[in-house]
Amino acid sequence: MTAVADSGRIAKRFAALKAAGRGGFVTFLTAGDPDHDTFEEILLGLPAAGADLIELGMPFSDPMADGPAIQASSLRALKAGADMGRTLDLVKSFRAQDGETPIILMGYYNPIYSYGVERFLIDARSAGVDGLIVVDLPPEEDEELCVPALDAGLNFIRLATPTTDDARLPTVLRNTSGFVYYVSVLGITGTKAAAEAEVKRAVERLQRHTDLPIAVGFGIRTAAAVSDIASTADAAVVGSAIVSRIADDLDEEGRPSDGLAGKIHDFVRELASGLRS
């Protein structure tokens, strides 16, 4: 089986979840959406609301693999002044009050490349980032970022999809660490959901190839779906549904309503509720 040994926050969190006998809940939000201060308030409250791991989208002007909700969130964040430096500042702020909840930066290579790979890895590690998911760098490009990230002490989390067959999986998993993110449906984010039986078969197949935890995302929008997926996989990931709640609470000028952060925390708490009952 292919797995990269790891003793960081991600491994510790999944070990704690296993010891507790439950699956984990992973939240995705775009860093800086709808503005820096509001997002910081949302971010700081996520663990208490039920997030076991947090994925932060790195704002990018051309998020080609994402659906309309996450595309719009990225553009909102950029309009509000988000950039890689401010994203890392958010992680630093989070780490000042939470030293245990894993944070994974997710997105595209361009913002990292523009920032400078070596500088990014140093600054991300210093800020308290635990792992990276970079959707447009295949395993054949591992020397570009994956291997340097692993050398810097960051997990590099790879995506597997319904079309990643048994012949391809060893290549995909070769330098993967932290966990495997299974994209349960083909296409862009937030547009449809896979049947539970299909997810179960896919997770079982992945488990034959790796000892790493399996997190399942795409199309999960309700507490019942989170509970169902987390009973099959090691964690369920929700992104578009949360990002859409942010969008729904903005006025015509894109300004958040009073109490937006609390409303998002309430929604996260609702989504996570079935994992702790």
Steps between C-alpha positions, in 0.01 A plus 500: 500500500616852421517755779744764616568485873380806691467607860361851456163654583313321221616155607431580864150623422407190301645280775286684755190458282569129466543470877168680546331257262368760259567655164628853462347817361707715265388851406611688190474878471680744274747710699392862521140448390304726523766726656805450717354594838174310457684195379741512793203495737351204312831313498572543869162353595506193276655249743249580775221464243615148410770518234762229558720614212487823299573548132567857392461582134781715362320774304569484127347681206451187287389209724419272206412184696256675730129559460325837498478535879872458566597696188291791628652472848850523356411812302339658808812435703729645234279808468528546877880495480584137562840371396740229613658718768163582656397133480809402696429780748160340561670170579736677742205662674328164528813332637527762773188349658492142363809285479325171424244531219663418165490762225543402136541754221311393188497637150717555196871523436500850349466695829779291655725539195437876493586528869815293448511130585790511746367812671151352512612176664700686764220745574223237495687278742578796725136614497378158613372343178493120518434388145436592139248390240598633157247385247687578178836334572498131398739246654726532195581853626588394856845661488334838439327526839404168657850377585620843623185526713562161658863597565372817669279296733167564330259223406418479130146370461401353168161474335357170376189488281260237365723478190821436696533129425712238675781544249518876566455496878857400596630801306246731662579369848877483468580825684160559658490563874251616763192355334355424159222728378250297301301713257178302497355638177640609166477863398518828686440549871161544659280378215395145587552220752602135476291213635612365836549149359729634229706689756527191719635292212746773406628541856547125538699494176723785615556328833643202315771731365584722798493517879441875488162635615246564226301825497206526259374825353289657224121528523465454878251757623308368804563362847357165390739484205795591722406223742449244223831577329696514824367157596660362183809717461730652759359849442242695303585831334249783452590809301249637251207478743685715755631744242146536363373593848752784506384623159135484605565738789662781301321813384499629142837666558651177632506618860431242773208534735555542870555164659607318181781315680258370762261379231780308329605349832141391560489334158831321559372387839187362331705315237729348763221407740453144380865413566482572870158366594 
